[in-house]
């Protein structure tokens, strides 16, 4: 959709991970573990989980 290179894809990936978590996903398959964990923690804190 954004026509980004692999190196530029992190922002889009984080947005899609966030949407997935908000819709109930309990498992994310990722390559950028640190960034994914930050995303998970932010969603948990903002959603009171």
N, CA, C and O atoms as a GROMACS GRO file, in nm:
protein
  196
    1UNK      N    1   0.083  -0.119   0.000
    1UNK     CA    2   0.000   0.000   0.000
    1UNK      C    3   0.087   0.125   0.000
    1UNK      O    4   0.064   0.217  -0.079
    2UNK      N    5   0.187   0.131   0.088
    2UNK     CA    6   0.272   0.249   0.098
    2UNK      C    7   0.392   0.245   0.004
    2UNK      O    8   0.461   0.346  -0.013
    3UNK      N    9   0.417   0.130  -0.056
    3UNK     CA   10   0.530   0.111  -0.147
    3UNK      C   11   0.663   0.146  -0.082
    3UNK      O   12   0.750   0.204  -0.146
    4UNK      N   13   0.680   0.110   0.046
    4UNK     CA   14   0.805   0.131   0.118
    4UNK      C   15   0.899   0.014   0.096
    4UNK      O   16   0.857  -0.096   0.061
    5UNK      N   17   1.028   0.041   0.117
    5UNK     CA   18   1.125  -0.068   0.116
    5UNK      C   19   1.114  -0.142   0.249
    5UNK      O   20   1.048  -0.096   0.342
    6UNK      N   21   1.180  -0.256   0.258
    6UNK     CA   22   1.179  -0.333   0.383
    6UNK      C   23   1.232  -0.248   0.498
    6UNK      O   24   1.178  -0.254   0.608
    7UNK      N   25   1.335  -0.171   0.473
    7UNK     CA   26   1.393  -0.086   0.576
    7UNK      C   27   1.303   0.027   0.621
    7UNK      O   28   1.324   0.085   0.728
    8UNK      N   29   1.203   0.060   0.543
    8UNK     CA   30   1.111   0.169   0.575
    8UNK      C   31   0.976   0.121   0.627
    8UNK      O   32   0.886   0.202   0.647
    9UNK      N   33   0.962  -0.007   0.648
    9UNK     CA   34   0.831  -0.065   0.677
    9UNK      C   35   0.792  -0.066   0.824
    9UNK      O   36   0.679  -0.103   0.856
   10UNK      N   37   0.882  -0.027   0.914
   10UNK     CA   38   0.854  -0.042   1.057
   10UNK      C   39   0.732   0.037   1.103
   10UNK      O   40   0.652  -0.016   1.181
   11UNK      N   41   0.714   0.159   1.058
   11UNK     CA   42   0.598   0.238   1.101
   11UNK      C   43   0.467   0.171   1.061
   11UNK      O   44   0.375   0.160   1.142
   12UNK      N   45   0.459   0.126   0.938
   12UNK     CA   46   0.338   0.058   0.892
   12UNK      C   47   0.314  -0.071   0.968
   12UNK      O   48   0.200  -0.103   1.002
   13UNK      N   49   0.420  -0.145   0.994
   13UNK     CA   50   0.409  -0.269   1.070
   13UNK      C   51   0.357  -0.242   1.210
   13UNK      O   52   0.271  -0.315   1.260
   14UNK      N   53   0.409  -0.138   1.273
   14UNK     CA   54   0.366  -0.104   1.409
   14UNK      C   55   0.218  -0.065   1.412
   14UNK      O   56   0.146  -0.104   1.503
   15UNK      N   57   0.175   0.011   1.314
   15UNK     CA   58   0.033   0.049   1.306
   15UNK      C   59  -0.054  -0.075   1.289
   15UNK      O   60  -0.156  -0.089   1.357
   16UNK      N   61  -0.015  -0.164   1.200
   16UNK     CA   62  -0.094  -0.285   1.179
   16UNK      C   63  -0.092  -0.377   1.300
   16UNK      O   64  -0.192  -0.441   1.331
   17UNK      N   65   0.022  -0.384   1.370
   17UNK     CA   66   0.027  -0.462   1.494
   17UNK      C   67  -0.068  -0.403   1.597
   17UNK      O   68  -0.139  -0.477   1.666
   18UNK      N   69  -0.071  -0.271   1.608
   18UNK     CA   70  -0.160  -0.204   1.704
   18UNK      C   71  -0.306  -0.234   1.673
   18UNK      O   72  -0.383  -0.268   1.762
   19UNK      N   73  -0.343  -0.222   1.548
   19UNK     CA   74  -0.480  -0.252   1.507
   19UNK      C   75  -0.515  -0.397   1.540
   19UNK      O   76  -0.623  -0.426   1.590
   20UNK      N   77  -0.423  -0.488   1.511
   20UNK     CA   78  -0.446  -0.630   1.540
   20UNK      C   79  -0.468  -0.654   1.688
   20UNK      O   80  -0.560  -0.727   1.727
   21UNK      N   81  -0.385  -0.592   1.771
   21UNK     CA   82  -0.400  -0.607   1.916
   21UNK      C   83  -0.533  -0.550   1.964
   21UNK      O   84  -0.599  -0.611   2.049
   22UNK      N   85  -0.571  -0.435   1.912
   22UNK     CA   86  -0.698  -0.373   1.953
   22UNK      C   87  -0.818  -0.458   1.910
   22UNK      O   88  -0.924  -0.451   1.972
   23UNK      N   89  -0.801  -0.536   1.804
   23UNK     CA   90  -0.909  -0.624   1.757
   23UNK      C   91  -0.905  -0.761   1.821
   23UNK      O   92  -0.983  -0.849   1.786
   24UNK      N   93  -0.811  -0.780   1.917
   24UNK     CA   94  -0.811  -0.904   1.993
   24UNK      C   95  -0.699  -1.002   1.965
   24UNK      O   96  -0.698  -1.111   2.022
   25UNK      N   97  -0.605  -0.967   1.879
   25UNK     CA   98  -0.493  -1.059   1.852
   25UNK      C   99  -0.417  -1.087   1.980
   25UNK      O  100  -0.395  -0.997   2.062
   26UNK      N  101  -0.378  -1.210   1.998
   26UNK     CA  102  -0.300  -1.251   2.115
   26UNK      C  103  -0.161  -1.297   2.076
   26UNK      O  104  -0.079  -1.331   2.162
   27UNK      N  105  -0.133  -1.299   1.946
   27UNK     CA  106  -0.005  -1.345   1.895
   27UNK      C  107   0.034  -1.259   1.776
   27UNK      O  108  -0.045  -1.240   1.683
   28UNK      N  109   0.156  -1.207   1.778
   28UNK     CA  110   0.209  -1.133   1.665
   28UNK      C  111   0.336  -1.204   1.618
   28UNK      O  112   0.421  -1.238   1.699
   29UNK      N  113   0.348  -1.226   1.488
   29UNK     CA  114   0.471  -1.282   1.433
   29UNK      C  115   0.552  -1.164   1.382
   29UNK      O  116   0.510  -1.094   1.290
   30UNK      N  117   0.668  -1.142   1.442
   30UNK     CA  118   0.747  -1.022   1.410
   30UNK      C  119   0.894  -1.057   1.392
   30UNK      O  120   0.941  -1.162   1.433
   31UNK      N  121   0.964  -0.965   1.329
   31UNK     CA  122   1.109  -0.971   1.318
   31UNK      C  123   1.172  -0.867   1.409
   31UNK      O  124   1.284  -0.886   1.457
   32UNK      N  125   1.103  -0.758   1.433
   32UNK     CA  126   1.153  -0.649   1.518
   32UNK      C  127   1.092  -0.665   1.657
   32UNK      O  128   0.993  -0.601   1.690
   33UNK      N  129   1.154  -0.751   1.737
   33UNK     CA  130   1.096  -0.790   1.866
   33UNK      C  131   1.090  -0.673   1.962
   33UNK      O  132   0.986  -0.653   2.027
   34UNK      N  133   1.196  -0.595   1.974
   34UNK     CA  134   1.196  -0.482   2.067
   34UNK      C  135   1.083  -0.385   2.036
   34UNK      O  136   1.009  -0.343   2.126
   35UNK      N  137   1.069  -0.349   1.911
   35UNK     CA  138   0.965  -0.255   1.871
   35UNK      C  139   0.826  -0.313   1.891
   35UNK      O  140   0.734  -0.242   1.932
   36UNK      N  141   0.810  -0.441   1.864
   36UNK     CA  142   0.680  -0.507   1.884
   36UNK      C  143   0.644  -0.510   2.032
   36UNK      O  144   0.528  -0.490   2.068
   37UNK      N  145   0.742  -0.536   2.118
   37UNK     CA  146   0.715  -0.538   2.262
   37UNK      C  147   0.674  -0.399   2.312
   37UNK      O  148   0.588  -0.387   2.399
   38UNK      N  149   0.736  -0.295   2.258
   38UNK     CA  150   0.696  -0.158   2.295
   38UNK      C  151   0.552  -0.133   2.253
   38UNK      O  152   0.475  -0.073   2.327
   39UNK      N  153   0.517  -0.178   2.135
   39UNK     CA  154   0.380  -0.164   2.086
   39UNK      C  155   0.283  -0.237   2.177
   39UNK      O  156   0.179  -0.182   2.214
   40UNK      N  157   0.315  -0.360   2.214
   40UNK     CA  158   0.229  -0.439   2.302
   40UNK      C  159   0.212  -0.370   2.436
   40UNK      O  160   0.100  -0.359   2.486
   41UNK      N  161   0.321  -0.322   2.494
   41UNK     CA  162   0.314  -0.254   2.624
   41UNK      C  163   0.229  -0.127   2.616
   41UNK      O  164   0.150  -0.099   2.707
   42UNK      N  165   0.245  -0.050   2.508
   42UNK     CA  166   0.165   0.071   2.493
   42UNK      C  167   0.016   0.039   2.481
   42UNK      O  168  -0.067   0.106   2.542
   43UNK      N  169  -0.017  -0.062   2.403
   43UNK     CA  170  -0.158  -0.101   2.390
   43UNK      C  171  -0.211  -0.149   2.525
   43UNK      O  172  -0.322  -0.112   2.564
   44UNK      N  173  -0.134  -0.230   2.595
   44UNK     CA  174  -0.178  -0.279   2.726
   44UNK      C  175  -0.202  -0.164   2.822
   44UNK      O  176  -0.305  -0.161   2.890
   45UNK      N  177  -0.110  -0.069   2.829
   45UNK     CA  178  -0.125   0.044   2.922
   45UNK      C  179  -0.243   0.133   2.884
   45UNK      O  180  -0.320   0.174   2.972
   46UNK      N  181  -0.258   0.163   2.756
   46UNK     CA  182  -0.366   0.253   2.716
   46UNK      C  183  -0.503   0.188   2.722
   46UNK      O  184  -0.604   0.258   2.732
   47UNK      N  185  -0.507   0.056   2.716
   47UNK     CA  186  -0.635  -0.016   2.721
   47UNK      C  187  -0.664  -0.072   2.859
   47UNK      O  188  -0.765  -0.141   2.878
   48UNK      N  189  -0.577  -0.044   2.956
   48UNK     CA  190  -0.598  -0.091   3.092
   48UNK      C  191  -0.584  -0.242   3.105
   48UNK      O  192  -0.651  -0.302   3.189
   49UNK      N  193  -0.501  -0.302   3.025
   49UNK     CA  194  -0.482  -0.448   3.029
   49UNK      C  195  -0.364  -0.485   3.115
   49UNK      O  196  -0.332  -0.603   3.130
   0.00000   0.00000   0.00000
